[in-house]
């Protein structure tokens, strides 16, 4: 039952992402990069194609649907960590009240528009597992550098490539022969805040509560937690 609930929430988020993508850029995935990524999300979630088609038709008005909109909330969590929250909802007032309540419950506060968003840059990200790449790692790095990658980040077994959002599709095409873990347009913080102890525990509770909220689509934050402490927090959750 828990797995069914989790799957249902994921499907709801993907369907809303598809609908917003269509409303913003049209129903043709060939000319709408956000829709292409949303359809890929649906495939990764094993969502039936019929669900995808219905979501597109609801967004275009071919099928009856609730009116939804995308809203961004900005705020601060424990230790001054910046939080940027994407919400897709059919009820702005309900969503606002819920987000405000969660921030307050876990020691955070909402902020004025623009006070947090400047900390984050919109980037395309492609992530690989270094153990899966094996001796192909250097080849992947060379291809990425030749095709518009701005930055490379290696942490543990993960290697991430950052590019301009408009270059993501082209980079994916160039790297299609290599298995990547994710490819998406996301927000990357320009700077980070180190958190530990009680602040780290409360922050993780806030993030979990936000991501579990019905209308919340994505949450970005600019924090750093030591790996050992993060694992300890997750083990006690």
N, C-alpha and C positions, 0 to 999 in steps of 0.2 A: 504493500500500500504506500509506504514511504517513497519507494522508487517511482510509482505511478504519479504521486503528487509532484515529485521533483521533475519528472518528465513533462508533466502538464504545465508547470511553471516555465520550463525552458521553451516549450512550444509557444506559449503565450507571448514570451519576450521576442521570439523569432518572428512570429506573425505580426506583432506590432512594428518591429523593425522593417519588415517587408512593406507594410502599409505606409509608414512614414517615408521610406525610400521612394516609393511610387509617387506619393503626393509631392515630393520635392523634385524628383527628376524624371518622372514618367514611367510607363509600364514596360519599356523595352530595355532589358538588361544589357544589350549591346551598347547602348548609349548612356547607361546609368550605372556607374561604378558601385555606388552604394547598394543598389538593388542586386548586382551581381554577387557582392560579398554576402548580402543577406540570404540569397538563395543557396550559396555555399554553406552558410551556417545551418540552413534547414537540412541540407544533405548530410552534414556532419552529425546532426541531431537525429538522423533517420526519420525525418518528418515526411509523411506521405506527400507525393507530388500534388495530390488533390487539395491538400491543405494550403500549399503554396499558391496554386491557381486561384483558390477562393479568396485568399488574402489579397492578391493582386486585383481581383474583380471588385472586392469590397472597397479598395482604395480608389478605383476608377469610377465607382458608382454603379457598376453593372449589377452588383448585389447590394442589398441593404446592409448598412453597418453603422455603428456608433461613430460619431465624429471624434477623432483623436488628434492630439497635438504633442509635439516634443517641447519640453521645457528643461532648462538647465538651472540647477540650484548651486550656489556657491557658499562655502562656509569653512569653519575651522573646527578641528577636533582637538583632543587632548594634546598638550605640548605645542599648540599652534600649528599642527599639521593642516595643510590646505586640502580641501576636499571639493571635487567638481563632480556633480551628480547629474546624470542624464535620466530624465523621466519621460515616459510616453504614457499619456493618460486621456481618459474621456471626461475627467472631472478635475479641473485645475484646483479648485478650492479644497477638495479632499486630499489631493496629492500634496499641496502646500502644507496643510495641517499635519499630515502624517510625517513629512520630512522634518518639519520644525520640531515636532514632538520627539522624534528619534535623536536629533542633534542634542536637544535639551536633556534627554534621559541619560545620555552617555557623555556628558561634560563638554559638549560642543555648542556652536552657535552659528546661525545663518548669517551671511554677510551680504552687502550690497552687490548688485551686478557689476562685474568688472574688477572687483577687489581680489578675486582669486584666479579668474580665468587667464590672466596675463602670465601666471606662473607656468602654464601648460602650453606646449606646442603640439599642433596636430601633425602627426607623422604616420607614414606607412611603416609597418613592422613585419618582418619575416623572421621566424624563429626556428632554429634547428637544434637537434640533439647531437652533440659532438661524437658521442659513442656510436650513434647510428651512421654518421657520415664517415667515420673511420679515416682512412687515408685520402678520402675525397674532400676533406675539409679545406685544404689549400686551394683546390680547384674551385670550390664554391666561393671562397673569399675573392679569388681573382675575377670570377664572373661578376660578382656583386659590385666590386670596385669599378669594373669597366662599364657598369650599367646604372650609374647614378646613386649608389649608396653614399650617404653623407657621414655615417658613423657606424661603428661596429662595437658591440658590447659582449664580453665573454664573462660568464659567471657560472661556476660549477660545470655542469655538463651542457649548459645552454650557450648558444651563440646567437645573437640577435643582430639583424641588419636594419638600419633606419634610413628612410628615404622620404622624399616629398610625396604626399598622398597621390598626386597625379602620376607618379612614376611606379606605383606599387604593381599595377597590372602588368606593365612591361617587365618588371623585375621578376615577377612570378613566372611569366612565360619563359624567361631566360633560364630560370632555375627549376623548371617543371620536371626535369629528369632526376631531381634529388628530393627525397622525402622531407618535407618540413612539418613542424608541429603546429604552426599557426601562421596566418597571413591576414593582417587586418589594418584598418586605419584606426589609430588610437591617439590618446593625448599623453605626451611625455613631459614630465616636470623638468624645468630648467635648473632647479635646485632642490635639495632634499633636507629633511629634518630628521635627526637621529632621535629615536624614542626607545625607552627601556622601562623596566619595572611596571608599576601600576599604570602609568600612562600607556605603555604598549598593550597591556591587557585590555584596558578600557577602549583603546582605539580599535583593536581587533573586534571587540563586541559591537562597536558602532558600525564598522564596515560590514560585519555579518548581518546586522539588523537592517541596514540599508539595502544590501544586495538581496535580502529575503523579502523586502517590501514589494507589494503587488505591482506598483507602477514604476518602480526603479528599473532602468534598463542597464546602466553601467555606472560604476563609481571609479574615479581616479583620485589618487592621493600621492603626496610627495614625501613619504616617510621612508626611513631606513630602520630595520631591526636586525640585530646580530642573528646569524643563522641558528646558533644554539638556543638563544632566547625565544626565537620564533617557534622552533620545534617544541620547546617546553610549553609554550602557550597553546599550541595546537594539540599537544598530548593531553592537556588538562581541560580542553574545551568539552 
